[in-house]
């Protein structure tokens, strides 16, 4: 934490932050993080270390109901409401699935 104060919220709890704090989190899935600035704001230096060039990252932002996909050739975000379940999309492929450019599917 370079400047200011605030809070780090994870699915494991909430942690106060102040200038000079260093945060490390494990790699892998199952841990979401959110920084919430204090009244004077905060400046955070965020460094990601990807161990493989073919790595991908799928991040869910519950407060915004959005999903971010990142990795080689990926840099996309979408609202959760735009997603089909895997079972639904596979059943549509079996029925000559076609999605319109606006994201809708003709029934």
N, CA, C and O atoms as CSV, one atom per row, in Angstrom:
chain,resi,resn,atom,element,x,y,z
A,1,UNK,N,N,0.856,-1.161,0.000
A,1,UNK,CA,C,0.000,0.000,0.000
A,1,UNK,C,C,0.906,1.229,0.000
A,1,UNK,O,O,1.604,1.507,0.976
A,2,UNK,N,N,0.880,1.952,-1.106
A,2,UNK,CA,C,1.786,3.088,-1.235
A,2,UNK,C,C,1.322,4.318,-0.477
A,2,UNK,O,O,2.135,5.073,0.058
A,3,UNK,N,N,0.007,4.517,-0.433
A,3,UNK,CA,C,-0.501,5.752,0.162
A,3,UNK,C,C,-1.940,5.547,0.615
A,3,UNK,O,O,-2.694,4.813,-0.024
A,4,UNK,N,N,-2.321,6.183,1.699
A,4,UNK,CA,C,-3.706,6.170,2.163
A,4,UNK,C,C,-4.016,4.991,3.055
A,4,UNK,O,O,-3.131,4.355,3.627
A,5,UNK,N,N,-5.296,4.725,3.151
A,5,UNK,CA,C,-5.760,3.588,3.953
A,5,UNK,C,C,-7.066,3.087,3.379
A,5,UNK,O,O,-7.649,3.704,2.487
A,6,UNK,N,N,-7.512,1.972,3.895
A,6,UNK,CA,C,-8.761,1.402,3.424
A,6,UNK,C,C,-8.942,0.002,3.956
A,6,UNK,O,O,-8.563,-0.312,5.084
A,7,UNK,N,N,-9.527,-0.826,3.125
A,7,UNK,CA,C,-9.894,-2.161,3.558
A,7,UNK,C,C,-9.733,-3.128,2.391
A,7,UNK,O,O,-10.004,-2.786,1.240
A,8,UNK,N,N,-9.291,-4.328,2.707
A,8,UNK,CA,C,-9.246,-5.412,1.738
A,8,UNK,C,C,-10.359,-6.375,2.115
A,8,UNK,O,O,-10.400,-6.880,3.237
A,9,UNK,N,N,-11.261,-6.628,1.174
A,9,UNK,CA,C,-12.367,-7.551,1.413
A,9,UNK,C,C,-12.135,-8.781,0.549
A,9,UNK,O,O,-11.941,-8.671,-0.661
A,10,UNK,N,N,-12.157,-9.953,1.176
A,10,UNK,CA,C,-12.043,-11.211,0.448
A,10,UNK,C,C,-13.208,-12.095,0.862
A,10,UNK,O,O,-13.966,-11.756,1.770
A,11,UNK,N,N,-13.344,-13.226,0.193
A,11,UNK,CA,C,-14.396,-14.154,0.599
A,11,UNK,C,C,-14.028,-14.848,1.907
A,11,UNK,O,O,-14.790,-15.678,2.402
A,12,UNK,N,N,-12.881,-14.521,2.462
A,12,UNK,CA,C,-12.455,-15.051,3.765
A,12,UNK,C,C,-12.567,-14.020,4.872
A,12,UNK,O,O,-12.287,-14.327,6.031
A,13,UNK,N,N,-12.974,-12.793,4.533
A,13,UNK,CA,C,-13.144,-11.762,5.555
A,13,UNK,C,C,-12.657,-10.409,5.099
A,13,UNK,O,O,-12.313,-10.213,3.934
A,14,UNK,N,N,-12.633,-9.481,6.032
A,14,UNK,CA,C,-12.264,-8.099,5.782
A,14,UNK,C,C,-11.011,-7.769,6.595
A,14,UNK,O,O,-10.877,-8.195,7.742
A,15,UNK,N,N,-10.090,-7.001,5.989
A,15,UNK,CA,C,-8.822,-6.690,6.643
A,15,UNK,C,C,-8.506,-5.215,6.445
A,15,UNK,O,O,-8.503,-4.738,5.310
A,16,UNK,N,N,-8.238,-4.471,7.535
A,16,UNK,CA,C,-7.875,-3.058,7.383
A,16,UNK,C,C,-6.501,-2.918,6.741
A,16,UNK,O,O,-5.619,-3.749,6.960
A,17,UNK,N,N,-6.320,-1.865,5.949
A,17,UNK,CA,C,-5.051,-1.592,5.278
A,17,UNK,C,C,-4.600,-0.183,5.603
A,17,UNK,O,O,-5.413,0.728,5.757
A,18,UNK,N,N,-3.276,-0.019,5.705
A,18,UNK,CA,C,-2.723,1.327,5.890
A,18,UNK,C,C,-1.425,1.430,5.091
A,18,UNK,O,O,-0.864,0.424,4.657
A,19,UNK,N,N,-0.972,2.638,4.911
A,19,UNK,CA,C,0.237,2.891,4.142
A,19,UNK,C,C,1.385,2.018,4.642
A,19,UNK,O,O,1.620,1.912,5.846
A,20,UNK,N,N,2.095,1.396,3.702
A,20,UNK,CA,C,3.225,0.549,4.049
A,20,UNK,C,C,2.892,-0.928,4.130
A,20,UNK,O,O,3.799,-1.760,4.149
A,21,UNK,N,N,1.613,-1.276,4.177
A,21,UNK,CA,C,1.233,-2.688,4.232
A,21,UNK,C,C,1.590,-3.388,2.926
A,21,UNK,O,O,1.522,-2.798,1.848
A,22,UNK,N,N,1.970,-4.656,3.046
A,22,UNK,CA,C,2.240,-5.510,1.894
A,22,UNK,C,C,1.277,-6.683,1.976
A,22,UNK,O,O,1.106,-7.283,3.037
A,23,UNK,N,N,0.653,-7.005,0.858
A,23,UNK,CA,C,-0.355,-8.059,0.819
A,23,UNK,C,C,0.104,-9.113,-0.171
A,23,UNK,O,O,0.542,-8.783,-1.273
A,24,UNK,N,N,0.009,-10.347,0.204
A,24,UNK,CA,C,0.271,-11.444,-0.709
A,24,UNK,C,C,-0.931,-12.362,-0.702
A,24,UNK,O,O,-1.534,-12.586,0.347
A,25,UNK,N,N,-1.282,-12.888,-1.839
A,25,UNK,CA,C,-2.394,-13.833,-1.875
A,25,UNK,C,C,-1.989,-15.038,-2.690
A,25,UNK,O,O,-1.178,-14.927,-3.610
A,26,UNK,N,N,-2.545,-16.188,-2.361
A,26,UNK,CA,C,-2.168,-17.401,-3.080
A,26,UNK,C,C,-2.694,-17.383,-4.514
A,26,UNK,O,O,-3.688,-16.723,-4.818
A,27,UNK,N,N,-2.010,-18.115,-5.381
A,27,UNK,CA,C,-2.497,-18.242,-6.746
A,27,UNK,C,C,-3.612,-19.273,-6.779
A,27,UNK,O,O,-3.833,-20.002,-5.812
A,28,UNK,N,N,-4.293,-19.321,-7.880
A,28,UNK,CA,C,-5.362,-20.298,-8.032
A,28,UNK,C,C,-6.728,-19.681,-7.860
A,28,UNK,O,O,-6.874,-18.471,-7.692
A,29,UNK,N,N,-7.718,-20.536,-7.905
A,29,UNK,CA,C,-9.101,-20.060,-7.859
A,29,UNK,C,C,-9.621,-20.057,-6.426
A,29,UNK,O,O,-8.994,-20.596,-5.514
A,30,UNK,N,N,-10.752,-19.453,-6.260
A,30,UNK,CA,C,-11.451,-19.500,-4.986
A,30,UNK,C,C,-11.165,-18.344,-4.055
A,30,UNK,O,O,-11.618,-18.364,-2.911
A,31,UNK,N,N,-10.436,-17.342,-4.492
A,31,UNK,CA,C,-10.180,-16.194,-3.626
A,31,UNK,C,C,-10.462,-14.918,-4.396
A,31,UNK,O,O,-9.739,-14.587,-5.336
A,32,UNK,N,N,-11.494,-14.208,-4.011
A,32,UNK,CA,C,-11.796,-12.930,-4.643
A,32,UNK,C,C,-11.300,-11.816,-3.731
A,32,UNK,O,O,-11.317,-11.959,-2.509
A,33,UNK,N,N,-10.860,-10.713,-4.315
A,33,UNK,CA,C,-10.370,-9.584,-3.540
A,33,UNK,C,C,-10.994,-8.297,-4.036
A,33,UNK,O,O,-11.277,-8.127,-5.222
A,34,UNK,N,N,-11.197,-7.399,-3.092
A,34,UNK,CA,C,-11.721,-6.077,-3.427
A,34,UNK,C,C,-11.063,-5.075,-2.494
A,34,UNK,O,O,-11.048,-5.271,-1.279
A,35,UNK,N,N,-10.517,-3.997,-3.057
A,35,UNK,CA,C,-9.961,-2.916,-2.262
A,35,UNK,C,C,-11.028,-1.840,-2.116
A,35,UNK,O,O,-11.660,-1.450,-3.098
A,36,UNK,N,N,-11.227,-1.362,-0.899
A,36,UNK,CA,C,-12.164,-0.270,-0.642
A,36,UNK,C,C,-11.370,0.860,0.000
A,36,UNK,O,O,-10.829,0.702,1.095
A,37,UNK,N,N,-11.301,1.996,-0.680
A,37,UNK,CA,C,-10.506,3.122,-0.203
A,37,UNK,C,C,-11.139,3.763,1.023
A,37,UNK,O,O,-12.362,3.811,1.157
A,38,UNK,N,N,-10.285,4.253,1.914
A,38,UNK,CA,C,-10.735,5.040,3.056
A,38,UNK,C,C,-11.119,6.437,2.598
A,38,UNK,O,O,-11.109,6.731,1.402
A,39,UNK,N,N,-11.457,7.296,3.550
A,39,UNK,CA,C,-11.971,8.625,3.196
A,39,UNK,C,C,-10.961,9.484,2.441
A,39,UNK,O,O,-11.358,10.386,1.703
A,40,UNK,N,N,-9.654,9.222,2.611
A,40,UNK,CA,C,-8.630,9.989,1.905
A,40,UNK,C,C,-8.106,9.275,0.667
A,40,UNK,O,O,-7.153,9.739,0.040
A,41,UNK,N,N,-8.720,8.149,0.309
A,41,UNK,CA,C,-8.304,7.407,-0.866
A,41,UNK,C,C,-7.141,6.476,-0.574
A,41,UNK,O,O,-6.651,6.406,0.553
A,42,UNK,N,N,-6.703,5.762,-1.605
A,42,UNK,CA,C,-5.566,4.855,-1.461
A,42,UNK,C,C,-4.874,4.698,-2.801
A,42,UNK,O,O,-5.494,4.807,-3.858
A,43,UNK,N,N,-3.579,4.438,-2.735
A,43,UNK,CA,C,-2.792,4.118,-3.911
A,43,UNK,C,C,-2.164,2.755,-3.668
A,43,UNK,O,O,-1.428,2.564,-2.700
A,44,UNK,N,N,-2.458,1.810,-4.549
A,44,UNK,CA,C,-2.000,0.431,-4.392
A,44,UNK,C,C,-1.122,0.077,-5.583
A,44,UNK,O,O,-1.472,0.365,-6.728
A,45,UNK,N,N,0.016,-0.546,-5.313
A,45,UNK,CA,C,0.843,-1.102,-6.373
A,45,UNK,C,C,0.482,-2.576,-6.456
A,45,UNK,O,O,0.739,-3.337,-5.523
A,46,UNK,N,N,-0.115,-2.978,-7.572
A,46,UNK,CA,C,-0.587,-4.354,-7.751
A,46,UNK,C,C,0.297,-5.040,-8.787
A,46,UNK,O,O,0.349,-4.622,-9.944
A,47,UNK,N,N,0.983,-6.082,-8.369
A,47,UNK,CA,C,1.883,-6.820,-9.258
A,47,UNK,C,C,1.368,-8.242,-9.378
A,47,UNK,O,O,1.174,-8.929,-8.376
A,48,UNK,N,N,1.148,-8.679,-10.607
A,48,UNK,CA,C,0.733,-10.063,-10.856
A,48,UNK,C,C,1.906,-10.820,-11.447
A,48,UNK,O,O,2.610,-10.311,-12.319
A,49,UNK,N,N,2.109,-12.013,-10.980
A,49,UNK,CA,C,3.162,-12.868,-11.526
A,49,UNK,C,C,2.510,-14.106,-12.129
A,49,UNK,O,O,2.006,-14.967,-11.408
A,50,UNK,N,N,2.525,-14.187,-13.433
A,50,UNK,CA,C,1.981,-15.352,-14.121
A,50,UNK,C,C,3.145,-16.287,-14.390
A,50,UNK,O,O,4.159,-15.881,-14.959
A,51,UNK,N,N,3.002,-17.520,-13.987
A,51,UNK,CA,C,4.106,-18.467,-14.115
A,51,UNK,C,C,4.177,-19.136,-15.477
A,51,UNK,O,O,5.196,-19.734,-15.821
A,52,UNK,N,N,3.099,-19.040,-16.261
A,52,UNK,CA,C,3.084,-19.658,-17.596
A,52,UNK,C,C,2.483,-18.668,-18.591
A,52,UNK,O,O,1.549,-17.936,-18.262
A,53,UNK,N,N,3.018,-18.651,-19.790
A,53,UNK,CA,C,2.514,-17.714,-20.798
A,53,UNK,C,C,1.127,-18.101,-21.297
A,53,UNK,O,O,0.424,-17.262,-21.860
A,54,UNK,N,N,0.716,-19.367,-21.102
A,54,UNK,CA,C,-0.601,-19.796,-21.572
A,54,UNK,C,C,-1.656,-19.747,-20.458
A,54,UNK,O,O,-2.751,-20.288,-20.607
A,55,UNK,N,N,-1.318,-19.102,-19.357
A,55,UNK,CA,C,-2.240,-19.014,-18.235
A,55,UNK,C,C,-3.468,-18.180,-18.587
A,55,UNK,O,O,-3.382,-17.243,-19.382
A,56,UNK,N,N,-4.590,-18.517,-18.003
A,56,UNK,CA,C,-5.807,-17.721,-18.156
A,56,UNK,C,C,-6.347,-17.401,-16.771
A,56,UNK,O,O,-6.020,-18.061,-15.785
A,57,UNK,N,N,-7.166,-16.389,-16.724
A,57,UNK,CA,C,-7.728,-15.935,-15.462
A,57,UNK,C,C,-9.208,-15.652,-15.686
A,57,UNK,O,O,-9.573,-14.952,-16.630
A,58,UNK,N,N,-10.046,-16.187,-14.833
A,58,UNK,CA,C,-11.478,-15.914,-14.860
A,58,UNK,C,C,-11.821,-15.292,-13.516
A,58,UNK,O,O,-11.634,-15.915,-12.471
A,59,UNK,N,N,-12.322,-14.060,-13.544
A,59,UNK,CA,C,-12.598,-13.324,-12.312
A,59,UNK,C,C,-14.076,-12.958,-12.277
A,59,UNK,O,O,-14.616,-12.435,-13.252
A,60,UNK,N,N,-14.725,-13.233,-11.153
A,60,UNK,CA,C,-16.135,-12.879,-10.963
A,60,UNK,C,C,-16.218,-11.713,-9.998
A,60,UNK,O,O,-15.672,-11.776,-8.896
A,61,UNK,N,N,-16.896,-10.653,-10.400
A,61,UNK,CA,C,-17.123,-9.473,-9.566
A,61,UNK,C,C,-18.583,-9.488,-9.116
A,61,UNK,O,O,-19.456,-9.009,-9.840
A,62,UNK,N,N,-18.862,-10.039,-7.914
A,62,UNK,CA,C,-20.257,-10.230,-7.487
A,62,UNK,C,C,-21.056,-8.944,-7.346
A,62,UNK,O,O,-22.248,-8.929,-7.655
A,63,UNK,N,N,-20.431,-7.864,-6.888
A,63,UNK,CA,C,-21.181,-6.617,-6.708
A,63,UNK,C,C,-21.651,-6.038,-8.031
A,63,UNK,O,O,-22.670,-5.349,-8.083
A,64,UNK,N,N,-20.912,-6.313,-9.104
A,64,UNK,CA,C,-21.274,-5.800,-10.430
A,64,UNK,C,C,-21.896,-6.875,-11.312
A,64,UNK,O,O,-22.380,-6.590,-12.407
A,65,UNK,N,N,-21.878,-8.111,-10.826
A,65,UNK,CA,C,-22.397,-9.264,-11.557
A,65,UNK,C,C,-21.758,-9.356,-12.944
A,65,UNK,O,O,-22.438,-9.531,-13.955
A,66,UNK,N,N,-20.411,-9.232,-12.954
A,66,UNK,CA,C,-19.642,-9.312,-14.184
A,66,UNK,C,C,-18.551,-10.373,-14.056
A,66,UNK,O,O,-18.095,-10.697,-12.959
A,67,UNK,N,N,-18.150,-10.901,-15.205
A,67,UNK,CA,C,-17.064,-11.868,-15.266
A,67,UNK,C,C,-16.007,-11.326,-16.231
A,67,UNK,O,O,-16.331,-10.850,-17.319
A,68,UNK,N,N,-14.741,-11.406,-15.818
A,68,UNK,CA,C,-13.612,-10.972,-16.635
A,68,UNK,C,C,-12.817,-12.203,-17.040
A,68,UNK,O,O,-12.490,-13.041,-16.200
A,69,UNK,N,N,-12.508,-12.313,-18.322
A,69,UNK,CA,C,-11.676,-13.391,-18.857
A,69,UNK,C,C,-10.381,-12.769,-19.368
A,69,UNK,O,O,-10.406,-11.882,-20.221
A,70,UNK,N,N,-9.238,-13.240,-18.840
A,70,UNK,CA,C,-7.948,-12.698,-19.273
A,70,UNK,C,C,-6.976,-13.833,-19.555
A,70,UNK,O,O,-7.048,-14.899,-18.945
A,71,UNK,N,N,-6.081,-13.590,-20.475
A,71,UNK,CA,C,-5.056,-14.565,-20.813
A,71,UNK,C,C,-4.608,-14.333,-22.237
A,71,UNK,O,O,-4.952,-13.319,-22.843
A,72,UNK,N,N,-3.836,-15.272,-22.779
A,72,UNK,CA,C,-3.356,-15.130,-24.146
A,72,UNK,C,C,-4.557,-15.088,-25.091
A,72,UNK,O,O,-5.315,-16.053,-25.184
A,73,UNK,N,N,-4.721,-13.981,-25.779
A,73,UNK,CA,C,-5.829,-13.830,-26.710
A,73,UNK,C,C,-7.160,-13.514,-26.037
A,73,UNK,O,O,-8.179,-13.401,-26.719
A,74,UNK,N,N,-7.171,-13.372,-24.727
A,74,UNK,CA,C,-8.409,-13.074,-23.986
A,74,UNK,C,C,-8.273,-11.768,-23.234
A,74,UNK,O,O,-7.283,-11.549,-22.536
A,75,UNK,N,N,-9.237,-10.919,-23.368
A,75,UNK,CA,C,-9.334,-9.702,-22.564
A,75,UNK,C,C,-10.767,-9.217,-22.703
A,75,UNK,O,O,-11.036,-8.203,-23.347
A,76,UNK,N,N,-11.695,-9.966,-22.080
A,76,UNK,CA,C,-13.115,-9.720,-22.265
A,76,UNK,C,C,-13.836,-9.710,-20.928
A,76,UNK,O,O,-13.439,-10.395,-19.985
A,77,UNK,N,N,-14.889,-8.930,-20.862
A,77,UNK,CA,C,-15.760,-8.922,-19.694
A,77,UNK,C,C,-17.198,-9.006,-20.178
A,77,UNK,O,O,-17.525,-8.531,-21.266
A,78,UNK,N,N,-18.061,-9.616,-19.360
A,78,UNK,CA,C,-19.477,-9.707,-19.707
A,78,UNK,C,C,-20.307,-9.760,-18.433
A,78,UNK,O,O,-19.821,-10.156,-17.373
A,79,UNK,N,N,-21.552,-9.358,-18.553
A,79,UNK,CA,C,-22.486,-9.467,-17.438
A,79,UNK,C,C,-22.894,-10.921,-17.266
A,79,UNK,O,O,-23.031,-11.649,-18.250
A,80,UNK,N,N,-23.086,-11.343,-16.039
A,80,UNK,CA,C,-23.480,-12.723,-15.745
A,80,UNK,C,C,-24.764,-13.085,-16.481
A,80,UNK,O,O,-24.937,-14.233,-16.889
A,81,UNK,N,N,-25.657,-12.132,-16.656
A,81,UNK,CA,C,-26.934,-12.392,-17.319
A,81,UNK,C,C,-26.755,-12.816,-18.772
A,81,UNK,O,O,-27.671,-13.390,-19.359
A,82,UNK,N,N,-25.592,-12.544,-19.363
A,82,UNK,CA,C,-25.328,-12.910,-20.760
A,82,UNK,C,C,-24.885,-14.348,-20.931
A,82,UNK,O,O,-24.762,-14.820,-22.062
A,83,UNK,N,N,-24.645,-15.054,-19.845
A,83,UNK,CA,C,-24.067,-16.392,-19.930
A,83,UNK,C,C,-25.115,-17.484,-20.028
A,83,UNK,O,O,-26.189,-17.394,-19.433
A,84,UNK,N,N,-24.785,-18.517,-20.792
A,84,UNK,CA,C,-25.578,-19.743,-20.839
A,84,UNK,C,C,-24.844,-20.785,-20.007
A,84,UNK,O,O,-23.620,-20.733,-19.882
A,85,UNK,N,N,-25.579,-21.722,-19.444
A,85,UNK,CA,C,-24.917,-22.836,-18.756
A,85,UNK,C,C,-24.261,-23.729,-19.805
A,85,UNK,O,O,-24.649,-23.714,-20.973
A,86,UNK,N,N,-23.269,-24.505,-19.383
A,86,UNK,CA,C,-22.611,-25.434,-20.301
A,86,UNK,C,C,-23.594,-26.429,-20.897
A,86,UNK,O,O,-23.523,-26.739,-22.086
A,87,UNK,N,N,-24.514,-26.934,-20.073
A,87,UNK,CA,C,-25.506,-27.885,-20.575
A,87,UNK,C,C,-26.408,-27.244,-21.624
A,87,UNK,O,O,-26.728,-27.859,-22.641
A,88,UNK,N,N,-26.817,-25.989,-21.363
A,88,UNK,CA,C,-27.707,-25.310,-22.304
A,88,UNK,C,C,-27.020,-25.072,-23.642
A,88,UNK,O,O,-27.607,-25.313,-24.697
A,89,UNK,N,N,-25.795,-24.605,-23.600
A,89,UNK,CA,C,-25.123,-24.312,-24.867
A,89,UNK,C,C,-24.829,-25.592,-25.645
A,89,UNK,O,O,-24.914,-25.594,-26.873
A,90,UNK,N,N,-24.482,-26.687,-24.950
A,90,UNK,CA,C,-24.229,-27.949,-25.653
A,90,UNK,C,C,-25.511,-28.496,-26.285
A,90,UNK,O,O,-25.472,-29.060,-27.379
A,91,UNK,N,N,-26.646,-28.331,-25.600
A,91,UNK,CA,C,-27.897,-28.797,-26.200
A,91,UNK,C,C,-28.245,-27.955,-27.429
A,91,UNK,O,O,-28.823,-28.474,-28.384
A,92,UNK,N,N,-27.908,-26.692,-27.418
A,92,UNK,CA,C,-28.160,-25.832,-28.577
A,92,UNK,C,C,-27.268,-26.209,-29.755
A,92,UNK,O,O,-27.710,-26.161,-30.902
A,93,UNK,N,N,-26.003,-26.589,-29.484
A,93,UNK,CA,C,-25.126,-27.032,-30.564
A,93,UNK,C,C,-25.700,-28.256,-31.250
A,93,UNK,O,O,-25.586,-28.399,-32.467
A,94,UNK,N,N,-26.309,-29.130,-30.486
A,94,UNK,CA,C,-26.917,-30.332,-31.063
A,94,UNK,C,C,-28.094,-29.969,-31.960
A,94,UNK,O,O,-28.503,-30.782,-32.789
A,95,UNK,N,N,-28.645,-28.775,-31.815
A,95,UNK,CA,C,-29.797,-28.320,-32.601
A,95,UNK,C,C,-29.383,-27.291,-33.654
A,95,UNK,O,O,-30.171,-26.399,-33.966
A,96,UNK,N,N,-28.163,-27.388,-34.214
A,96,UNK,CA,C,-27.665,-26.424,-35.193
A,96,UNK,C,C,-27.678,-25.017,-34.591
A,96,UNK,O,O,-28.288,-24.094,-35.131
A,97,UNK,N,N,-26.998,-24.885,-33.477
A,97,UNK,CA,C,-26.917,-23.647,-32.692
A,97,UNK,C,C,-26.390,-22.476,-33.509
A,97,UNK,O,O,-25.383,-22.597,-34.207
A,98,UNK,N,N,-27.065,-21.361,-33.419
A,98,UNK,CA,C,-26.607,-20.111,-34.017
A,98,UNK,C,C,-26.974,-18.975,-33.081
A,98,UNK,O,O,-28.120,-18.863,-32.644
A,99,UNK,N,N,-25.991,-18.128,-32.773
A,99,UNK,CA,C,-26.242,-16.955,-31.943
A,99,UNK,C,C,-26.185,-15.723,-32.840
A,99,UNK,O,O,-25.301,-15.603,-33.689
A,100,UNK,N,N,-27.132,-14.812,-32.646
A,100,UNK,CA,C,-27.149,-13.560,-33.409
A,100,UNK,C,C,-26.049,-12.632,-32.930
A,100,UNK,O,O,-25.538,-12.800,-31.823
A,101,UNK,N,N,-25.674,-11.647,-33.752
A,101,UNK,CA,C,-24.610,-10.721,-33.374
A,101,UNK,C,C,-24.932,-9.958,-32.101
A,101,UNK,O,O,-24.012,-9.555,-31.389
A,102,UNK,N,N,-26.199,-9.748,-31.790
A,102,UNK,CA,C,-26.569,-9.033,-30.559
A,102,UNK,C,C,-26.609,-9.951,-29.344
A,102,UNK,O,O,-26.991,-9.521,-28.256
A,103,UNK,N,N,-26.217,-11.215,-29.520
A,103,UNK,CA,C,-26.164,-12.147,-28.396
A,103,UNK,C,C,-27.403,-12.976,-28.186
A,103,UNK,O,O,-27.388,-13.912,-27.387
A,104,UNK,N,N,-28.486,-12.655,-28.886
A,104,UNK,CA,C,-29.713,-13.410,-28.719
A,104,UNK,C,C,-29.662,-14.703,-29.531
A,104,UNK,O,O,-28.837,-14.854,-30.432
A,105,UNK,N,N,-30.546,-15.617,-29.201
A,105,UNK,CA,C,-30.635,-16.887,-29.918
A,105,UNK,C,C,-32.038,-17.044,-30.428
A,105,UNK,O,O,-32.992,-16.912,-29.661
A,106,UNK,N,N,-32.193,-17.327,-31.718
A,106,UNK,CA,C,-33.522,-17.558,-32.276
A,106,UNK,C,C,-34.035,-18.905,-31.779
A,106,UNK,O,O,-33.310,-19.899,-31.801
A,107,UNK,N,N,-35.250,-18.930,-31.346
A,107,UNK,CA,C,-35.855,-20.176,-30.848
A,107,UNK,C,C,-36.462,-20.963,-31.981
A,107,UNK,O,O,-37.016,-22.039,-31.758
